[in-house]
Amino acid sequence: MPADEYAYLEFYCEDLKCDCRRVFLLVIARGQPGRVFASIIYGWEKESFYRKRMPWGPDEARGTVRGELDPLNEQSEFAEDFLDLFRCVVLDEPYRLRLRRHYQLFREELARRQVAE
């Protein structure tokens, strides 16, 4: 990986009817604005939770809980390295809990805005 400062930007589903409990992460670098180094999907629930919601692809549930590169979005030649780094960090329980909390906060804010409309 090129020497730089990297960030994993979090994105969550905006559909309040959907409770997918996943995060979409874009890996970007300070020194290369506009370039996406990796696009990762991760879900913090048990594999069985995702298997019920993805009956068409049971293997996708395993990938979701491990973290996987999103096949529909941009990847760089370093994407696998960033995925490996993410998996090492995600094994840390406080980080997993933080993602779950951010998801809850995001949904609460969406609901609050919907009521305000």
N, C-alpha and C positions, 0 to 999 in steps of 0.2 A: 504494500500500500504506500502511496506517496505520503511523505511527511506533511501533516496538516492537522487541524483541529476538526473533528467530525462530530456531527449531532445525529441522533436518531429522533426524527420528528414524528410525533404521534398523531394519528387520524382515527376517528371513530365514526361509525355508521350514524347518519342523521335521521333514520327512520325510527320513530318511537314505537312503532308496531313490531319492529325487529329487535330481538334481544340476543344478538349473535355472540356477544361477549368476546369480541376479538379486537385487536388493534392492527392497524396498517401503519407500518413504519417506513419512512423514507430516510435513507442515509445520505447526508449532504456534507460538504466540506466548506470551511470558512474561506479558504483560498481559491475555490472554484465555484463561485455562485452559479446557480442554474444547472449544475451537473448533478444527476442522481447516481450515487454509487451502488445503491441496492434498494430494492423494494421488498419488504418482508411482511408476512402475515403471521400473527401469533395469537393464540387463544389460551387463557389461563385456567380454564375449567378442565375437568377430567375428559379423557378421550371419549367416553360413553356419551357425554353431553353433545359433542359435535357429531358423533356417529348417528344419533337420532335426527339431527338436522341436515345431514348430508347422506341420505340413504343411497344416492347414486354413486358415491365414491367412498367406501369405508376407509381406504388408505389415506384419504384427505384428512380425516380426523386425526390420525397419527401425526401427519405433517403439521397440522395446525397447533397441536400442543407442544411440539418440538420447536416450532418456528420453521418457516419455509420461505423460499424465494417466491414471490408472486409471479406466476407465469404470464400474466396479462400486462405487467408493467415493466418499466425500464430497469435494466441491470447493466452493471459495468463488468469489466474483466476482473474486478475485485469483489464482486458480489458474494461469492462463496466465503471469502475471508471475513467479510462483515457479518455474514450469517453465523459463522463459527464464533466470532467475537460476541455476537448477540446471545448465542446459546450459552456461552460461558457466563455472561453477566446475568442472564435470565434465571439461571439456576439459583441465583440469590433470591431467597424468599422476600426480602423487603422490596426488591424491584418488581417482582410479580404483584405484590400487594399494592404497590404504587400504581401500576398500570390499571389494576382493577378499580382502584379509587378514582383515578382520572376518568375512567369510563363512567362510573357512577356520577361524578360531578358533571361530566359532559351531558349525560342524559337528564339530570336534574335541571340543568340550565336550559336545555331544549324544551323540556316540559314547562318551565317557568315562562319562557318566551311565547310558547304556544297559548298559554292561559292569558297572557298579557295582550294578545292580538285581538 
